[in-house]
Amino acid sequence: MNPLPKGEDLEEVFSLEWERKESNDRVVQWQGRWFQIGTGTAVQPGQTVIVQQRQDGSLVLFHKRQRLGHREIERPVRQTPPVVPIRSRRQSKTKPAESHPRKSPLLPTRAARSLR
């Protein structure tokens, strides 16, 4: 039997790994669970994070072989932009028919001008 090379960790060798992207709010999602990454880490939003599941079921997060501090959260609170109603073409800047100058009852029509 050969000895284990220096620096090798059997826990890491016999673990399962998944790649995930960190969101803008420093959250990583894995199998319906959310993990908040600590603020003192070098990982930036959008970069790849490795989620490693050990044989005992514990999870470890890595970025470029650096172990990341994290905590599981219920669900990230996301800021949603306010809903702005979209104007339809019918609600555009055209004036209603009663205020249109050609249809105003105060102005003479062609038929009325020809009677003069």
Backbone torsions as a table, in degrees:
resi	resn	phi	psi	omega
1	MET	NA	132.9	178.9
2	ASN	-85.2	143.9	177.4
3	PRO	-72.2	157.2	178.5
4	LEU	-70.4	128.6	178.8
5	PRO	-59.9	150.0	179.4
6	LYS	-61.6	140.4	178.2
7	GLY	86.8	-8.1	178.5
8	GLU	-87.1	136.8	-179.9
9	ASP	-117.3	117.8	-179.1
10	LEU	-61.4	-33.0	176.2
11	GLU	-58.5	-40.8	-179.1
12	GLU	-75.2	-37.4	-178.8
13	VAL	-64.8	-40.8	-176.8
14	PHE	-99.8	38.8	177.8
15	SER	-114.9	163.8	176.2
16	LEU	-99.7	143.7	-177.2
17	GLU	-129.6	144.8	174.8
18	TRP	-133.5	144.0	174.7
19	GLU	-95.5	134.0	177.0
20	ARG	-135.9	156.1	176.2
21	LYS	-99.3	138.2	176.5
22	GLU	-79.9	134.9	179.7
23	SER	-82.2	174.6	-178.9
24	ASN	-62.9	-25.6	-179.2
25	ASP	-98.4	24.2	175.2
26	ARG	61.8	38.5	179.9
27	VAL	-117.7	139.5	175.2
28	VAL	-118.0	133.7	179.0
29	GLN	-106.6	135.3	179.1
30	TRP	-148.2	119.6	177.2
31	GLN	48.6	48.9	176.1
32	GLY	76.7	9.1	178.5
33	ARG	-117.8	151.2	-179.2
34	TRP	-119.3	138.6	-179.6
35	PHE	-127.2	125.5	177.4
36	GLN	-88.2	124.2	179.5
37	ILE	-86.6	141.2	-179.2
38	GLY	-61.8	154.6	-175.4
39	THR	-78.4	-18.6	-176.8
40	GLY	-87.4	22.0	-177.2
41	THR	-104.6	162.6	-176.6
42	ALA	-87.2	-4.2	-177.5
43	VAL	-74.8	138.1	-179.5
44	GLN	-107.4	155.1	177.3
45	PRO	-55.4	137.0	179.7
46	GLY	92.8	-11.9	179.9
47	GLN	-83.4	162.1	-176.1
48	THR	-81.8	134.9	175.4
49	VAL	-120.7	138.1	176.7
50	ILE	-96.5	123.8	173.9
51	VAL	-98.8	120.3	-175.7
52	GLN	-116.1	122.8	178.5
53	GLN	-103.2	121.0	-178.7
54	ARG	-82.2	169.4	-178.7
55	GLN	-62.2	-30.3	-179.8
56	ASP	-82.4	1.1	178.2
57	GLY	94.5	-8.0	179.5
58	SER	-72.1	156.7	-178.9
59	LEU	-116.7	141.5	175.9
60	VAL	-131.9	136.2	177.9
61	LEU	-109.1	137.1	-179.2
62	PHE	-129.4	151.6	168.8
63	HIS	-138.1	117.2	-177.6
64	LYS	50.7	49.4	177.9
65	ARG	64.7	10.2	175.7
66	GLN	-99.9	126.7	-179.9
67	ARG	-71.4	133.6	-176.5
68	LEU	-104.5	137.6	171.4
69	GLY	-75.8	137.7	-178.0
70	HIS	-154.8	164.8	172.9
71	ARG	-143.2	147.0	178.5
72	GLU	-79.2	137.4	178.7
73	ILE	-121.7	159.8	-179.0
74	GLU	-63.5	-58.5	-179.8
75	ARG	-165.0	135.9	-178.5
76	PRO	-66.8	142.1	176.5
77	VAL	-90.1	114.3	-177.3
78	ARG	-106.7	137.9	176.5
79	GLN	-81.1	118.5	178.1
80	THR	-98.4	136.9	179.2
81	PRO	-67.3	151.6	179.7
82	PRO	-65.0	147.3	-179.6
83	VAL	-80.5	124.3	179.0
84	VAL	-109.3	123.1	-179.1
85	PRO	-66.3	142.4	178.7
86	ILE	-94.6	129.6	179.4
87	ARG	-78.9	133.4	177.2
88	SER	-81.7	171.0	179.4
89	ARG	-64.5	-31.0	178.9
90	ARG	-70.1	-26.1	179.3
91	GLN	-95.6	17.7	-177.1
92	SER	-69.9	-170.2	-171.9
93	LYS	-77.8	7.2	178.1
94	THR	-71.0	147.6	-178.5
95	LYS	-82.7	154.2	176.5
96	PRO	-62.9	158.0	-175.2
97	ALA	-60.5	-35.5	-176.7
98	GLU	-69.1	-21.2	179.4
99	SER	-97.5	1.9	179.4
100	HIS	-73.8	132.1	-173.7
101	PRO	-64.3	-29.1	-179.0
102	ARG	-72.2	-24.4	-176.7
103	LYS	-104.6	10.7	-179.5
104	SER	-71.7	134.3	-179.8
105	PRO	-70.6	-13.9	-178.1
106	LEU	-83.0	-21.1	-179.6
107	LEU	-92.9	142.9	179.0
108	PRO	-71.4	145.1	176.8
109	THR	-94.1	173.5	178.7
110	ARG	-59.9	-41.1	-180.0
111	ALA	-62.8	-40.3	179.8
112	ALA	-68.8	-36.5	179.9
113	ARG	-69.3	-34.0	-179.1
114	SER	-72.4	-19.7	178.6
115	LEU	-78.1	-15.9	-176.4
116	ARG	-71.4	NA	NA
